[in-house]
Amino acid sequence: MSPIPRRSLLKAAAVAGAAAQFSWALGAEDAEAAPRTAAGGDDPVTLDWLEAGGLGAAPGTTVGVPWPMGAHREDRTFALTDASGNDVPVQTWPLAYWPDGSLKWTAHAVSSGSGKLTLTTGTAAAPDRKVTVDKSGGTIDVSTGVITARIGKHGSTLIKSVTRGATEIARDGRLVLVRQPEVEDEDQGTVRTERFDGTVGEVTVEQDGPVRAVIRIDGKHRKGSRSWLPFSLRLYFYAGADSFRMVHTITYDGTQEPGKASGDFVRGLGVRFSVPMRDAAYDRHIRIGGEGSGLLREAVQGITGLRRDPGAAVQSAQYEGRKLPDPATWDQRVTTRLPYVPHWGDYTLAQLSADGFTLRKRTKKGYGWIAAGGGGRASGFGYVGGVSGGLSFGLRDFWEKFPAQLDIRDAHTDEATVTLWLWSPEAQPMDLRFYHDGMGQDTYAEQLEGLNITYEDYEPKFGTPYGIARTSELLFWANESTPDADTLARQAAAVRVLPQLAAPPRQLIGAKVFGPDLFSEPDRSTPAKARIEDHLDFLFAYYKDQVEQRRWYGFWDYGDFMHTYDTVRHQWRYDVGGYAWDNSELSPDLWLWYAYLRSGRSDLFRFAEALTRHTGEVDVYHLGTWAGLGTRHGVQHFGDSAKQQRISNTTYRRFYYFLTGDERVGDLMHANVDSDETFLVLDPLRKVRTDPYTPDRHALSIGFGTDWSGLVSAWLTEWERKGPKWEKARARVLSTMQGIAAQPNGFVQGSGLYDLDAGTFAVDGKPVVSVSHLSAVFGLNELCAELIHLVDMPDFKNVYLDYCRYFNATKAEQKARYGSDFGTLLLFQGHSRLDAYAAVQTGDATLARRAWSKFYGSDGYTESSPWRTEKLTGPAALVEGSEAAWVSSNDTALYGLAAIENLALLGDRMPG
């Protein structure tokens, strides 16, 4: 993608000015809207749970529902009923608007429900017990009608107290960070640590009921004069719930330098509460989740298994968590000797790998630990309290994001302490140093040589974790007494799989969101269609299995998968440069989300959800020099020196946000609105340019493929959401579309010089042919399909359809159209979806035939691919399992998207 020479600027200035005027004129109210769709699509929508069991013990859920353009005006209200026709209280708000001002996406929060629910227009029922927010005093008090949380406005206590009725269940909710200033290899050195406490910087009430309230807390961890490791916390409260949800995000801003032992190494990262203990020791209970629905069920002072029997009824009551009869009624041989029965005050469950946890307990600090069991994968759930009330707590993805840990301390005293460790202090410190010394790659020429052998794009100082983030989810219940086993099991189940309502595929398809007509429900009506559906199922099942077999788990890794397989070692290339972690290369995020949209399958949703949580946080910078950019695939998620828009692409986040209303993902998308500024800081083509180039605020070289698709997705989303910068974002969407349309060769021009202040592309005075096989495979096709549906701009549509028509054309056809062919290209199967889109838009039957020809017979997977796995056993591999050595993540993403889109667009025109 060659930059436009500076000498072309003056020649193009007049044309650029005209384009800018036209673009800004389009920014007038409604002028940019495509022809309005006739109102419709307002039929009732049946919402269902992704998994069986409904809401279960979770506090509530929020679902996003799309609507066709023109179906509902902005002030439309909605009502919800259950299968029996009973009203279900619901809180509704807009997530996005169509250009004509009608509702595109709405969010609906509920705090009850177990079966299918029906969403209609109408007046929402009010909950019997509304959630309320009072911010008039020194704290922000949130009441669900069952529990009340007092949230601090400053200081290190984030949640002052959680009460149920008149009973205080928990207090002093706070964040804990343990820093280790030095790490030494092997057995050298002395381990020192220091504790930092999360300190409130700002508290914001984002929603205040009546069904859902959201409180955001931002701050940093502090000790003395130093504050670091910023956090952003959201607390979710739902009407009538006895629980609340916490979404906890940290952004790493410490220093760790390769080759140095000193730095900011996180040794422990946790959320801590104090729990008042009011009951007799034998009426205090500990519950800790093990494998599946397993539970450790004990009392602080156990009276089962003693040499003397207090009575079967007494023993049974303690095991079940009920209040015991007066000890005076027990066998006195037990009662008189109770002072000699130990009180167990401390418990720890540590999950230091994805495959094993250990559980231990002790009477109190200073005394020996006793092994209390262990297993493979713990649920991340626990409870401490007594017959007069207690706190249940849980950390989602507990074993998947190891090392994690649950601590209960001092349960034998008047106040127990619970800590949910997102990073276990018993694990090795969080070592984020770059993994090699550079190996002499000091110049661009040497770095390009390194790229040619390991596929890693190295550059000194670029492999830094500064600015990456990670989000965790936690749940807490304020119980009026120790819950019974069934209730505890339901609470643990909510921790493991957070219940989620969903709109059906029919609604998602009919609303024409995420690119109209690019996905359709699975169809096995012909052998050819059935074979493609089988192939899609095979690929997803294989990646699910590989996550497990290869143990792609861990705090920073969970959600992602590997890029390329090593057929000799029978191992994915986890240690070979750019062949290791995938980091959204060629848009696997889109493949998985479109696969979910068309099918409604919960396993696809959960896989894509984990990927979105990972790629949006870990693979992208949120602070520092490269904030707004993502990192190319590599051995470490942040290691490669290619920091680019194509990885931070908002396109990959839109699905999860609009389907769930998740505020954290909304933050990530909004943060990208001004990411065009990053092109001043870092030139993505700095190592391969042949012409002189210095970033200039008024002449930034920006590619029309991977660069612009990342930028325009953020602008489009801000515009649709009517975010704080939506008018600026709308103007940039329209002006850059017009700027590309005005280029002599449209998208084939490759890149343009962008004025950061005006938000416009200069129009070159001469045609250039600069086409990359990567330009359209990071969401460009899906975005352009959506933009063409939204914006009535024939010139833009024409230049995009031209690009679609000629990428897979013969070199002679390319040369005849543009005066030059496109050179050596790749990824023809993936680009067959561009043929399919253009075929439908133009009615060109030749393009339709070529779409299927390139899909079936170019590169990538074919019908003659094995479409099976082979058994893998020792000593060929570390873990017994299976392999499909012919599978690569690039081909999988491209095949998946081409299959889904070609079937939707041209399923009725398949060969044979």
Secondary structure, DSSP 8 states (H G I E B T S, - for coil): -----TTHHHHHHHHHHHHHHHHHHHTSTTTTB-S---S---S-EEEEESSTTTTTTSS-EEEEEE--TTSS-TT--EEEE-TTS-B---EEEEEEE-TTS-EEEEEEEES--SS-EEEEES-----SS--EEE-SSSEEEEE-SSEEEEEESSBS-SEEEEEETTEEEEEEEEEEEEEEEE--STT-S----EEEEEEEEEEEEEEE-SSEEEEEEEEEEEETTEEEEEEEEEEEEETT-SEEEEEEEEE----B-TT-SEEEEEEEEEEEEEEE--S-GGGEEEEEE-STT-EEEEESS--SS-SS---HHHHHHHHHT-----GGGS-HHHHTTGGGS----EEEEEEEETTEEEEEEESSTTS--EEEEEES----EEEEEETTEEEEEEETTTTTT-SEEEEEE-TTSSEEEEEEEEE-TTS--B----SS--TT--SHHHHHHHHHHH-----TT----TT-EEEEEEEEEEESS---HHHHHHHHHHHHS---EE--HHHHHHTT-SSTTS------SSHHHHHHHHHHHHHHHHHHHHHHHTT--STTTTT--BS-EETTTTEE-TTSGGGSB-TTTT-HHHHHHHHHHHH--HHHHHHHHHHHHHHHHTSB--SSTTTT-EE-SBSSTTT-S-EEHHHH-THHHHHHHHHH--HHHHHHHHHTTTGGGHHHH--TTTTT--S-----TTSEEEETTHHHHHHHHHHHHHHHHT-TTHHHHHHHHHHHHHHHHHSTTGGGG-EEEEETTTTEE---SS------TTTTTTTHHHHHHHHHHHB--HHHHHHHHHHHHHHTS-HHHHHHHHSS---S---HHHHHHHHHHHHHHHT-HHHHHHHHHHHHHSSS--TTS--S-EEE-TTSSSS-EEE-TT--HHHHHHHHHHHHHHHHHHGGG---
